[in-house]
Amino acid sequence: MKSPYISELLPGQPVQGVFLVQAKDVRQKKTGESYLSLTLSDRTGDLDAKMWDNAQEVMDTFDKDAFIRVKGALQVFQNRPQLTIHKLQPIAENEVDIADFLPASKRDRDEMFAELRRWIASMTDPHLKALLEHIFANETIAVAFRTAPAAKSVHHGFIGGLLEHVLSLCNLAKFTAAHYADIDFDLLLAGVILHDIGKITEMHYARSLGYTTAGQLLGHISIGARMVEDAIREVPGFPPATRDLLLHMVLSHHGSLEFGSPKVPVFLEAMLLHQLDTMDAKMECMRASIEKDRQIDGVWTGYIQPLERAVLKKKRYLEAAKATAETPATSLPAAASSNTKPAPQLTQKPVTTKPASTSPFASKLQGALQHEQ
């Protein structure tokens, strides 16, 4: 097993370990000398790293997605950990276990896929049920569907993330379909299961998470619509009207033209799919942002671009509030004391200045879902 993981590193301590190069940039100091700016990663997170000295000797020996062994020291820069690399050596892939470097769902993927099959088995519409059984009888699709991430980083950005996201939506769909009248649950469920199927082709995830050439050219919405339409042609007697409704749900699930959908939702199940998809993505984005945040101090994360805000670390906030409330107010005059506990003095405030966007949709979650940079 790999050691140490990024989540185990502490500021002020020496670091010696193997990491995956998620990003590599050669920059120049004011003196004109080159240095390396890297983003290193493993399954527990990522880490900013700099090699200030002797970078010229190693910068051409590795590239992005390489594995490197480093020696250095972890420091704090602008309230975030930063690794200063003293020595660096590329290593071969056969010397590592790739599972140590790709984040993965905490749930067992075989168990999740069995749950997906139970959802399909519960359907009563014979045509939709036959379509889904036909699609997932293809072993290539089945393996890819239980392996693929749902996104590169915005939400469910880990191995098995697509399947975990879909199962979350299945449960939300069951609850909301019972709440709203006139919902065709089988149609909604089929849309939930198939809306992101194009991501098994859009993304690559053998070593790091990213986009394939087809994904860059076409995007998962158009890829998914084509996959569904091709599969429908192989299901005898599939109703043309149901085909058009299902394809519309795939094409419209981002909700608006601005965020990559060629059509906007125009019937109940399509609108509900879009809203559930957005809600689940936002909730996971917020949860993961808190879990992965590398801020050393304070109760706020850094600025989260897709959510356009900093996020409160509620657990840390409540712990700080409790600790402050339990501290005796010894500096107050005796006459001013009372049974009222003072409010916690948490001075850090959330970031309010919005960084410049790097793409037209970079500051919107729905746009990030369509194509992350």
N, C-alpha and C positions, 0 to 999 in steps of 0.2 A: 504493500500500500504506500502511496505517495505521502511524503512528509517533508516539510510542513505544508498545510493548505493555507491559502490566503486568509481565510477567516481566523486562523490561529496566530497570525503574525501580530506582534505588539511593537509599538513605537519604542525606539531606543535600544532595540535588540539587534544583534547580527542576524543575517538571513543567509541560508544556504539551501538551495532547493531547485527543483525543476518546474518550469512553467511553460505555458503555451503563449506564443507571441500573437496577440489579437490584433495589434496595430504597431506599425513601425514607421518612424519618421526621422530623417536625418536633418538636423538643424544646425545653425551656426551661432556661436557665442559672439559677443561684441568684438572679440579679438580676431574673429574670422575663422577660428578653429571649430571643427565639426564636433557635434555631440549627438547622442542617440536619445530620442524620446520614444518610449515604448508603452504599450498597454499589455500587461501580462495577465494571464487568467488561468483558473482551474475551475473545477466544478462548483466551488464555493463562492466565486466572485471574480472581480478583476482589480487591478492595481496599477496606478501610475508609476512609471519607473524612468529614471534618467541615468545615462552613462556619460559622465562629464569628461572623463579622462581616458585617453588611449582608445577612443571609439573608432578611429581610423583603421586600427588593426583588425577589428572584428566586424565592421559594418557590412562587408560584402560576403560574410561567411554564412549568413542566414537571411531569411525573409519572413514575411507574414505567414502565419500558420506553422511556423517551425517550433520545435521544442528546444529550449535552451536551459542549461544549468548555470545558475548565477550565484555569486557571492557578493554580499553587500550589507547595507544597514538601512533599517526602516526609520524614517524621520517623519515629522509632521510639517506640512507646508500648507498654509491657508486653511488650517483646521481639517486637513485631509492627510492620510498617510501617503508617503511617497518613498519609493525604494531608490536609494543611490547604489548603482551597480559598480563594484570594483573590478570584478572579473566575470567573463561571460564565455560560455562554450556551447556550441550547437551539439545536440545529441540525436541519434537515429530514432525513428518511430518504434522500432522493435525493442527499444530499451524502456519503453513506457507502457502503461496500461491506459488506453484511450478513455476508459470509463472514469479515470481520475480527473479528466480535463473538461469533459462536457457536462454541463448541468443537466439534471434529469428529474423527472417527476418523482415525488416521494411515494407515489402509489405504484403498485406492481402493474406493469403494462399488460401482462396477460390477463390479470383479473379485470382491468379496465375494459379490455377488448371483449371479454366474456359478458361484462355488463352491457356493452354496446349491442352485442348480439341479442341479449334479452329484451332490450328496447325494441329492436327490429321484430323479434318474435311476437311481441305484444300487439303489433299493428293489425288492424282489421281490414284495411283497404287492400284487396288482393294485388292490385297493380303496383302500388307503392312498395308493398312488402316484397313482391317478386323482384322489383328493381334493386332494392337495397341488398337483398340476398344475393342477387346476381353480381353486383359490384364487389361485394366483400368476399365472394367465392374466389375472386382473382387473388391469388396468394401474394403477387407483387404489390397490389394495392393494399391488401390487408396488412402486410409487414410495414409498408411505408406509412400507413395511416396511424399505426400504433407507435411509430418511431418519430415522426416529424414534429418539430416545434410549431406552435401557432403563430409565432412571429420571431423576429431576430432578437428584439430586446424589449419592446413595449409591453407585451403581456404574454404570459405562458411561453416565454422564450427559453425552452429547455426540451430535452428529448422526452417525448411523450406528452408535450404540452398541447398539441392539437387535440389528441384524444381526451385529455383531461378537460379542456375547454368545452368540447362537444358534449361530454357527459354532464358538465355543470349546466349547460344550456338545456339538456334533456329534462333535468329536474326542474329547472325554472319554467320550462315550457309546460310541464304537467301542472304545476301550480297555477300559472297564469291562464292557461286554457280553461281551467275549471272556474276561474273568476270571471272571465269575459264570455258573454253569450256569442253564439254563432261561430265559434272557432272550430275548424276542422282539425282535430288534434293530429291525425295521421299525416295530413299535409304539412302542418307545422313541424312535426317531428322529422319528416323527410327533409324539409328545408334546413332544420337545425343540423342534421347529420351530414348533409351534403354541401352546406354553404361555403365551407373552406376547403373542400377536397382538393382544389387546385394547388394548395400549398405543398402537397407531397411532391409536386413537380417544380413549383416556384422556388423552393428553398433547397439548399444543400446543408447537410449536417453530419458529414462523415468525420470531420475534425473540428471545425468551428462552424458557427451558424452564419449563413449568408444567403445570397441569391444566386441562382443559376442563370445562365444566359437566357434561357426561355422565360424564367421569372422576370428578368429585367425587361425583356422585349414585350411580354404579353401580360404579366400580372396574374395573380391567382383567380381573379373573378372570371376573366375570359377563358383561362385554362380549365377552370372548374365547370363552366357552362358547357364547354366542348366535351369534357369527359362525361357529363351527365347525359347530354344529348346522344352521344355515341352509344352509351349503355342502354338508353331507352329504345334505340333501334333494334336492340337484341332481345327485347322483352316482347313476346307476341301479344298483340291486342292492347298495347298500352294506349289509353285514351289521349288523343291530341290535345284536348282542352286541359287535362291534368298535366301533360307535358309542358304546356305553355305557362301554367301557373307555377310549376316547380322551377322552371328555368328563370322566370321572373324573380323568384325569391333569391336565387343565386346571384342574379345580375344586380339586384337592388339592395342587398343586405348592408351596404355601407351607408345607405340612406339618402345620399344626395350626389348630384353630378360633381360637385366641388371635391368630394372625398373619394372619387374613383368609381362610383356606381354609374353605369351607362343609363340606368333607369332608376326612378325613385319609387318607393313602395306605394302601390295603388290598391291593395286590398288588405283585409285584417291580418291574415297570417304573415304576409310580407312585412307589414309594419311592426308586428309583434316580434318577429325574428330580428329585425334591425335593432329594436330597442333592447331586447335581451342580450344581443351580441355586444352592443355598446356598453351596457351596464356591467356585464361580466368582465369585459376587457378593462374597464375603468377600475373596478374593484380589485382585480388582480394587479393592475399597474400600481395602485396605491399600496397594496400589501407588499409587493415585491420591492417597491421603492424604499419602504421603511426597513425591510429585512436586509437589503443590500447597501443601504446608505453608509458611506465611509466617513461621515463627519465625526470628528473625535469628541467634541463637546456640544452641549445644547440639546434642545428638545425638538428642533426642526431639521428636516433633511435639507440638502441643497435644492436648488431650483430644479423641478422635474418638468422638462420641456413638453412632453405630451399632455400633461395635466395643467400646464401654465400656472404653476404655483409650487411653493414649498409645502411639504406635508408634515403635519404634527406627529411626532412620535408619542402617541397617547400614553403608552405604558411608562415611558421615561418621564413624561410630564407629570403623571399622577404620582409617581414615586418621588419626584423632586418636590411636588407640592406637599406631599405627606411629610417628607423630611423637614421641610421649612416650617410647616405647621407645628411639628413636634419639638422644634428648637426653642428652648426657653428664651423669652424676651428680657434678658438680664439687663440690657442697657436702658430700659424704660424706667422712669421714676416709679416708686411704689404706688403713688396715688393714681398713676395712669394705667396700671395693670387691670385686667379684667379677665373674664372667662372666654372672651372672644379670641379665637386664634387668628394670627395675622395671615394675610393672603401671601401665597408664595411669590418670591421675588425672582422671576425668571426673565432675565434681561434680554435674552436672544430673541429677535423678531424674525418672522418669515421674510424671505426675499420678496420684494415688490417690484423690482426693476426687471423687466422682461428682456432676456438676452436676444440679440438679433437672430432671426430665423435663418436657417441654412437652406431651406427650400420653401416653396409656397405653402406647403401643408405641415411644416415641421412643428408648428405650435399647436396643432390640433390633433387630438387622439385619433379621430376617425381617419385623418389623412395619414397618420403614422401607421394605422392598421393596413392602409392600402399599399404603402410602400415605405419601409423604414430606411433611413440613410445610416 
